[in-house]
Amino acid sequence: MEPGDAPLPPHRGLKAFQANIAAIYGAKDAARGIPESYMWFVEEVGELGRAIRRGEPENLREEFSDVLAWLTTLASLTGIEMEDAARRYSDGCPRCGVVPCACQRGADRE
């Protein structure tokens, strides 16, 4: 996407979301690099935590979307497809394979 181009229309699904984030921010993300992008991600997770802790429902959608966007950026920068990563949970708990999870707290959940 070139500067001044209109953003892509909204899409559904992780694959399309990842492509959209890459089209909008990919060049900036690549120039910034993984360590600095990770720090932005951590900052957004902190903002989400504050919104949850303070009971600010009006901010939750924005903070969740920011965390998802930065997580997606990190996945792209490291060559991970978010859809492939999500597939790990498609058959239930990755450890026990059951829905809902039947793992015991403690050793099974660490």
Secondary structure, DSSP 8 states (H G I E B T S, - for coil): --TT--------SHHHHHHHHHHHHHHHHHHH-HHHHHHHHHHHHHHHHHHHHTT-HHHHHHHHHHHHHHHHHHHHHTT--HHHHHHTTTTS-TTT--SS----SSGGG-
